Amino acid sequence: MSQIGHREVEHTITVDVPAAKVYQLLADVTNWPRVFPPTIHVDQVERSGSTERIRIWATANGEVKTWTSRRDLDAVALRIEFRQEVTQPPVASMSGTWIVEPAPGGGSLVRLLHQYRAIDDDLEQLAWLDRAVDSNSRTELAALKANVEAVADAEGRLEFTFEDSVDIHGRAEDVYAFLNEAGEWRTRLPHVARVNMTEDDPGLQILEMDTRTKDGSTHTTKSVRVCFPNDHIVYKQITLPALMTLHTGRWQLSGDGHRVTATSQHTVSINETNIAAILGPDAGVADARAFVRAALGGNSMATLQHAKEYAESRR
């Protein structure tokens, strides 16, 4: 149903996984950046019983948007209702429902419903919303299907998480400044050949870099970063090296006074189809995991060591 300034739309997809398991994945928003390509980061603001408030950062039509939503979860009916509490233009209101229904053969039918309005019922802005909701809904449902059906990923064969830490005798503010000022990394980090960073909204950064590898070649990555001053920075790569289908990360600072532990965490999913072309015909998933672990971990440790030198020189 639709009317001037208002839309009610539905998107559906079938998934070859039992309905209860699909619902569990939808209910846990901490995994959404790994499940849904448009989602950059999700914070659970508060939780009371079956109701929670979450803040989401996601791309829409090539732009990064953030909003706060309230969700009501019904694990019995396999139903999640949501509505945006704090919206961003051009959205005047946005709500919807996830409904997971058992399907013949043990699978599921996932229904995603949206109701929304544009500010001032502007038809041009409503058309923008139509495109964004349609694109994101199709992308989210396809990613949901792929994720829950991928037995290899579910078993942790292709996807893995690791971290590295450095102890620093310095202030968290200085360590954070080094990590936050990524636009300066070309002159501060030897493995960064080129960097372009934009920050139209404070704490929301688009970072594109050319990174050098040990053999002297470079690869280009592009990330969206969400920054929480003097505490942590989370990011998701939206342009990836060929050996990965997913890369999310987190720079975390902990400690007090003049002693800080800085940690770099990565979650990666290997692109199995590209392993042979990049690492040779005899390479397998284990080789790719080791290669990525060494490459990302090496660059992260180099960044943390330079952040350590920077902070300790400013004591």
Sequence and secondary structure as in RCSB ss.txt:
>XXXX:A:sequence
MSQIGHREVEHTITVDVPAAKVYQLLADVTNWPRVFPPTIHVDQVERSGSTERIRIWATANGEVKTWTSRRDLDA
VALRIEFRQEVTQPPVASMSGTWIVEPAPGGGSLVRLLHQYRAIDDDLEQLAWLDRAVDSNSRTELAALKANVEA
VADAEGRLEFTFEDSVDIHGRAEDVYAFLNEAGEWRTRLPHVARVNMTEDDPGLQILEMDTRTKDGSTHTTKSVR
VCFPNDHIVYKQITLPALMTLHTGRWQLSGDGHRVTATSQHTVSINETNIAAILGPDAGVADARAFVRAALGGNS
MATLQHAKEYAESRR
>XXXX:A:secstr
 EETTEEEEEEEEEESS HHHHHHHHH GGGHHHH TTEEEEEEEEEETTEEEEEEEEEETTEEEEEEEEEEEET
TTTEEEEEEEE  TTEEEEEEEEEEEE GGG EEEEEEEEEEEGGG HHHHHHHHHHHHHHHHHHHHHHHHHHH 
HHHHTTSSEEEEEEEEEESS HHHHHHHHH GGGHHHH TTEEEEEEEEEETTEEEEEEEEE TTS EEEEEEEE
EEETTTEEEEEEEE  TTEEEEEEEEEEEEETTEEEEEEEEEEEE GGGHHHHH TT  HHHHHHHHHHHHHHHH
HHHHHHHHHHHHTT 
